[in-house]
């Protein structure tokens, strides 16, 4: 399976000539002319994880693609056929197996409502939590770990990577950080991963790796 990281929170997984798109939001370049997509996963309703334009573009070139998300996404994405998933659900779509963990977005501030959020484990290998620090009850080979957001601090990233214990971690949700800030946060992530026997790699936008 091939992973390509786009800007911020968006990932594209490719397997057997088919694709899975995760969190195509407002901080990600427009996904136009992208074909062979079997499914789109939207972890939660915030605009940096999905936009109507991104879903419209993907649906135009992939009319049979299934959109998965929690109840909050289904409500927010009115006009799109969102298949609601929740913690504990597992679905098979194309060549991909998707298992969902977690249920609520991390707290940003007590004045801001906490919304639905589901993380996704792809093929029992790659886990992306969305905007939360859920530790799946199964081993994680590769972890896409958020590193910059109004709801997190770097100490939580360090603890999260150490708790999941992936073989490999890489940073996501980085568009809220400056380049020096991302470098600093990545160094802390990598040190945490190495402390539990793994490692970390920093992927630039549109850079890929084989899982």
Buried (B, 14 or more C-beta within 10 A) or exposed (E): BEBBBBBBBBBBBBBEEBBBBBBBBBBBEEBEEBEEBBBBBBBBBBEBBBBEEBBEBBBEBBEEBBBBBBBBBBBBBEEBEBBBBEBEBEBEBBBBBBBBBBBBBBEBEEEEEEBBBBBBBBBEBBBBBBBBBBBBEEEBBBBBBBBBBEBBEBEBBBEBBBEBBBBBBBBBBBBBBEEEBBEBBBEBBBEBBEEBEBEBBBBEBEEEBEB
